[in-house]
Amino acid sequence: MDPLSRWISNRVFYGWWLLFLCSLVVAAGSGILYHGFTVFFLPLKRDLGVSSAAISLLYGAARLEGGAEGPLVGYLIDRFGPRIMILVGTVLAGVGLILLSAVDSFWSFFFVYIFIVSLGFNAGSFHPVYAVVNNWFIRNRGVGFAVTGAASSVGGMVMAPLLSYLILGYGWRTGAVIAGVIMLVVALPAAIPIRRTPELLGLYPDGRAPQGRPASASGLAQDTDGEPDFTVGEALRTLNYWLLFCSITLRVLVTVAVTIHFIPLLVWKGMDEVGSAYLVSLFAFGTIITTLLTGWVGDRWNKSLLCSMGIIPMVLGMMALMLSQSPAALYALPIGLAMIMGTVPLNWALIGDFFGRQSYATLRGIIGIGTGLGTFLSPIYAGWVFDRSGSYFYILLTFIIIHLIASFLFAVLYRRSPQKRLPETPSIHQ
């Protein structure tokens, strides 16, 4: 361990410092390219002279590209470690956002956004960050994933109003340049101190010595408190993996489409763009609270059950938007979306709970194939239907049915879950 790392770890478990750094990476990338994309939606549509379906194609294609690269990115993370992927991905995404300011057509925007910005974001954000969290925490895995998930929402809460101000006041090109600079300035320095596993620094997950054998050649402690440790092949032969694959895919394809169409949905119900952008902040702020709460509860209760229950408020929020003409119904969508997004980190923590640390990034990347395909189709479907009907009614109805199926599958996983409260062992920092 280098002197700085040793000095820090003697006072606070180094994993908590890494969790803070990973949160900065996620806040910058997700705040701009996940929560912030909806702010670009209508200005891009007007400036480029294209349809809602065309703008939806941008985000859908980005998610499809992310799904296609997921298994490869996961393999590279497991093979070479997450730090190099964060550094390379951040440079691509940040420089790509700056390059967007020079494009003059929809297809040039498409090329830069998909093959530079999206490629970098998908490779350098959630994939490697969640791999770091999964490697450094077992007992506190729910909290660890929740903190990074909350950081995503903090990024959205800050970036959505900022981007809205810049885009509506100075144009989307200025907004893209400033967004790119923010990514480079925040995420690059944060990535440098990140380490792959605690064992490589002479530490153990959660800062606690394991009950099992010493670290293996892979740098992971073996049989750490009896946690499962599947290879990719072993995991792919289990029903649990494919239940996770389907339930996460169905959950993601709806939440992503609704997030991308968030402002257009509220404009459809009569709210102006500026007011809608502030509801993006409400959604992001609510997600911070729900994410931290469900992360804490998830380390003490069953994550699969929480994921199943968390879908119901989103279903109720979409129903309120469909059926009610009351202005209060406009708030049902950000509240419901915040509650389901609070369970998102638990979705990804379940992979570690079921299958361990050895192949986490690769297994997560394979699920990315399903989420990538689903989130390619769902925003385009929403844009296509709206372009032809002028209404989101049947879009929301479809999404409600899909989410109810996802809730059922998570409930099935609850019945099959290996999760149990691990016995306490002494902390090396006590």
PyMOL commands that set and color helices and strands:
alter all, ss='L'
color gray80, all
select helices_A, chain A and resi 3-9+14-33+37-48+52-80+82-100+106-124+126-136+141-170+172-191+199-201+205-207+224-226+232-236+239-260+262-268+273-298+303-323+327-341+344-355+360-389+393-416
alter helices_A, ss='H'
color red, helices_A
deselect
rebuild
show_as cartoon
